Amino acid sequence: MIRIEAIVRPDRINIIIDALDAVGCRGFNVQNVNGRGQQQGVEVFTGRGATTATRTSLPKVLITIVVRDGDKDKIIEAILGAAKSSEEGAIGDGKIFVSVISEVIRVRTGERDESAL
């Protein structure tokens, strides 16, 4: 089993959810988070043509999905296609982290691993 965590722009979340639905991914968690990566904050217009750079964390959305190994590639491709803010993409579009899950347990039934998904 694989955990896919995607940190993306908040304005792309509905597009990403639609893309996940289209490839058959129904179960995921979404959290609003703040963070900073290569983008290093934003430039703010302060008036009279002046701008200032603020080195602060930015609002992002964290999507967490646990899937069977065979579903990994189609889920990642769906996120990649939907998360880009333009054809080429831009700094701040996000990151995807992929890790192995050793065990899953459904609390209600006690089912384990893939049957618990």
C-alpha positions as CSV (number, residue, x, y, z in Angstrom):
1,M,0.0,0.0,0.0
2,I,1.1,3.5,-0.8
3,R,0.5,6.9,0.9
4,I,0.4,9.8,-1.4
5,E,0.5,13.3,0.1
6,A,0.1,16.3,-2.1
7,I,0.6,19.9,-1.0
8,V,-1.2,22.1,-3.5
9,R,-2.6,25.6,-4.1
10,P,-6.0,26.1,-2.4
11,D,-7.6,27.4,-5.6
12,R,-6.8,24.0,-7.3
13,I,-8.5,21.7,-4.8
14,N,-11.9,21.3,-6.5
15,I,-10.2,20.6,-9.8
16,I,-7.9,18.0,-8.1
17,I,-10.9,16.3,-6.4
18,D,-12.7,16.1,-9.8
19,A,-9.6,14.5,-11.3
20,L,-9.4,12.0,-8.4
21,D,-13.0,11.1,-8.9
22,A,-12.4,10.6,-12.6
23,V,-9.8,7.9,-11.9
24,G,-11.9,6.2,-9.3
25,C,-10.2,7.5,-6.1
26,R,-13.0,8.1,-3.6
27,G,-11.2,8.1,-0.3
28,F,-8.9,10.9,0.8
29,N,-8.4,13.5,3.5
30,V,-7.9,17.2,2.9
31,Q,-6.4,19.6,5.4
32,N,-5.7,23.4,5.2
33,V,-2.1,24.0,6.0
34,N,0.5,26.8,5.9
35,G,4.0,26.4,4.6
36,R,6.8,27.7,2.6
37,G,9.0,26.1,-0.1
38,Q,10.9,27.4,-3.1
39,Q,8.3,30.2,-3.5
40,Q,9.6,31.8,-0.3
41,G,6.5,33.9,0.3
42,V,4.7,36.5,-1.9
43,E,5.2,39.9,-3.3
44,V,2.7,42.4,-1.9
45,F,1.6,45.6,-3.6
46,T,1.9,48.4,-1.0
47,G,0.6,51.4,-3.1
48,R,2.1,54.0,-5.3
49,G,3.6,51.4,-7.5
50,A,5.7,49.9,-4.7
51,T,5.9,46.3,-3.8
52,T,7.4,44.5,-0.9
53,A,8.4,40.8,-0.5
54,T,7.0,39.1,2.5
55,R,8.9,36.0,3.7
56,T,5.9,34.3,5.3
57,S,4.2,30.9,5.1
58,L,1.5,30.6,2.5
59,P,-1.9,28.9,2.7
60,K,-1.8,25.5,1.0
61,V,-3.9,22.3,1.0
62,L,-2.6,18.9,2.0
63,I,-4.3,15.9,0.4
64,T,-3.6,12.5,1.9
65,I,-4.5,9.3,0.0
66,V,-3.7,5.7,0.8
67,V,-4.1,3.3,-2.2
68,R,-3.2,-0.1,-3.4
69,D,0.2,-0.3,-5.1
70,G,-1.3,-0.7,-8.6
71,D,-3.3,2.5,-8.3
72,K,-0.3,4.7,-7.4
73,D,0.6,5.9,-10.9
74,K,-3.0,6.9,-12.0
75,I,-3.5,8.8,-8.8
76,I,-0.2,10.7,-9.2
77,E,-0.9,11.5,-12.8
78,A,-4.4,12.8,-11.9
79,I,-2.9,15.1,-9.3
80,L,-0.1,16.3,-11.5
81,G,-2.6,17.1,-14.3
82,A,-5.0,19.0,-12.1
83,A,-2.6,20.8,-9.7
84,K,-0.6,22.8,-12.3
85,S,-1.6,26.4,-12.5
86,S,-0.6,26.7,-16.2
87,E,0.5,24.4,-19.0
88,E,4.1,24.6,-17.9
89,G,3.4,24.9,-14.2
90,A,4.8,27.5,-11.8
91,I,6.7,27.8,-8.6
92,G,4.2,27.2,-5.8
93,D,2.1,24.6,-7.6
94,G,3.0,22.1,-4.9
95,K,4.8,18.8,-4.2
96,I,3.8,15.2,-4.1
97,F,5.3,12.8,-1.5
98,V,5.0,9.0,-1.9
99,S,5.7,6.6,0.9
100,V,5.1,2.9,1.7
101,I,2.4,2.0,4.3
102,S,3.1,-1.2,6.2
103,E,-0.3,-1.7,7.8
104,V,-3.9,-0.4,7.7
105,I,-6.6,-1.3,10.2
106,R,-10.2,-0.4,9.9
107,V,-11.4,0.6,13.4
108,R,-15.0,-0.5,12.9
109,T,-14.4,-4.1,11.7
110,G,-10.8,-4.8,12.5
111,E,-10.1,-5.6,8.8
112,R,-6.4,-5.2,7.9
113,D,-4.4,-4.0,5.0
114,E,-6.0,-3.8,1.5
115,S,-9.4,-5.1,2.8
116,A,-9.4,-2.1,5.1
117,L,-9.0,0.4,2.3
